[in-house]
Amino acid sequence: MTPKTPFNFLDGLFERVAAGPQPPEWLVHEVQHRAVLFLNHVLMQEPEAMERLGNQSGRVARVQWRAYSMTLQVTPAGLLDLAPASAMPDLRIEVADASPFAIAQSAMRGDKPTILIDGDVKFAAEINWLVDNVRWDVEEDLARVIGDAPAHAVATVAGRVAQALRKFVGSMPFSRGDV
């Protein structure tokens, strides 16, 4: 018999919360808008990413996890915008793992979540390149607020904590199916 983990309880709790009342449409739109602003902020730090994405101008991707989805359109500047509701996606990306804790555990191990992809192969290849090569430079953003030395110290500590978490998660005795 496989050991039970606290994640089983948390997954059940997450299921009950997700099945409850849904947030109002304006809140969903605002959260999606903030996510697009963040993604564009990260993209603007990588000119090559913007150039590659700009070559896909007008393309639409729908990203889905469980009942949550967001449809994004590539702008001519190589950034992202929320697509109109009537837009037909050229690419559909669905996160297959239903458990947020399984996704977090995979991320802590440095693995990508299991995803299902359907649609334009060239567009999918560009998105994959972005996922593999574009990273948020947290230390640089933090340095703008608190200065270089404190930002470097915070980033170093955060890196050590992340490394310890990865080591801990990697040593867990339960399999993916248990989470």
TORMARRO-593955 format. One line per field, with one value per residue (C-alpha): x, y, z; residue in one letter. Coordinates in steps of 0.001 Angstrom, whole numbers, plus 500000, padded with zeros to 6 digits. Example, Ala and Ser with C-alpha at 12.3 -4.5 7.8 and 13.67 -1.06 7.14 Angstrom:
BEGIN
xx: (512300:513670)
yy: (495500:498940)
zz: (507800:507140)
dogu: (a:s)
This chain:
BEGIN
xx: (500000:501313:501642:499141:500489:499162:498839:495885:493969:494999:493955:490518:490274:491288:488601:485905:487015:487220:483720:482291:481068:483010:484632:482878:483840:485431:487783:488779:489479:491543:493655:494218:495160:497710:499137:499569:501334:503712:504400:505107:507434:509436:509391:510652:513801:514650:514807:515304:512108:510168:511612:510737:507248:506778:507171:503985:502008:498248:498468:496193:496945:494486:496037:493846:494163:491089:488160:490490:491606:493174:493305:496285:497099:500597:501028:503208:505647:506282:504286:501008:497496:494212:492523:488980:486341:485544:489172:489774:492982:495789:497251:495679:497825:496289:498037:497226:497996:494810:496526:498147:500419:501605:502419:504293:506163:507216:508344:510390:512131:512845:510440:507852:504231:502631:500864:498717:499287:497049:497432:500073:503422:505608:503774:504096:507852:508215:506230:508408:511525:510151:509467:512970:514905:513109:513412:512280:515297:513899:517186:517301:513740:514376:517584:515528:513578:516108:519518:522048:523684:520471:518844:521831:521657:517914:518395:521198:519075:516067:518262:519445:515869:514752:517660:516779:513109:514101:516282:513475:510817:513176:513643:509908:509069:505721:505115:503440:500180:499958:500008)
yy: (500000:503448:505938:508769:512285:515627:516510:514104:516153:519427:518132:517281:520722:522337:520284:521528:525161:524908:523399:526229:529609:530915:534349:537168:537690:541084:539495:536716:539309:541441:538467:537472:541049:541124:537786:539214:542283:540032:537795:540853:542235:539002:538904:542506:541450:539115:540833:537491:536170:539209:538835:535143:535756:538711:536283:534621:537899:537382:533766:532758:530245:528922:527717:525557:523930:522201:524654:527669:529006:532040:532847:534926:536604:537507:541200:542540:543800:540211:540550:539024:540364:538823:537547:538585:536118:535223:534325:530760:529350:528215:526299:524624:523902:521951:521166:517497:517295:518061:518456:521817:520010:517533:520516:522238:519039:518652:522287:521822:518851:521085:519130:520626:519685:517165:519069:518188:520243:520499:522836:524678:522872:525894:528059:525261:525076:528819:528595:525659:527738:530514:528087:526620:529878:532811:533311:536087:537893:538418:539756:542513:543614:543510:545566:548387:548585:547830:548158:545733:544342:543628:542150:539846:538747:538038:536128:534045:533087:532349:530157:528167:527737:526595:524148:522727:522388:520586:518208:517594:517031:514780:512605:512099:508369:508624:508405:510968:509049:509606:513358)
zz: (500000:499115:501943:502117:502042:503253:499562:499268:501843:500213:496780:498190:499754:496456:494650:497030:496697:492886:492728:494825:493621:490636:490700:488844:485200:485899:488435:486026:483320:485727:486845:483210:482329:485176:483994:480468:481892:483824:480803:478659:481335:481209:477388:477158:479016:476084:472668:470877:472440:471234:467740:467547:468910:466558:463663:464941:464981:465013:466180:469025:471785:474336:477579:479809:483206:484536:484150:483934:480575:478984:475273:474171:470879:469685:468840:465991:468674:469810:472999:474184:474582:475626:472485:471595:472789:469170:468307:467164:468644:466350:469276:472290:475326:478181:481452:482022:485746:487655:491011:491739:494171:491511:489292:492140:492959:489308:489223:492392:490748:487745:485513:483206:483857:481527:478763:475776:472629:469587:466633:464604:464937:464139:466680:469260:468589:469218:472463:473525:472769:474991:477843:477555:477165:478798:482537:484828:486252:489731:491054:488412:489165:492897:492453:490949:494201:496967:495276:493838:496991:498950:495833:495324:498986:498738:495463:496989:500001:497762:495551:498560:499796:496320:496136:499565:498536:495315:497310:499810:497131:495179:498259:498906:498987:497204:493467:491172:491348:495106:494891)
dogu: (m:t:p:k:t:p:f:n:f:l:d:g:l:f:e:r:v:a:a:g:p:q:p:p:e:w:l:v:h:e:v:q:h:r:a:v:l:f:l:n:h:v:l:m:q:e:p:e:a:m:e:r:l:g:n:q:s:g:r:v:a:r:v:q:w:r:a:y:s:m:t:l:q:v:t:p:a:g:l:l:d:l:a:p:a:s:a:m:p:d:l:r:i:e:v:a:d:a:s:p:f:a:i:a:q:s:a:m:r:g:d:k:p:t:i:l:i:d:g:d:v:k:f:a:a:e:i:n:w:l:v:d:n:v:r:w:d:v:e:e:d:l:a:r:v:i:g:d:a:p:a:h:a:v:a:t:v:a:g:r:v:a:q:a:l:r:k:f:v:g:s:m:p:f:s:r:g:d:v)
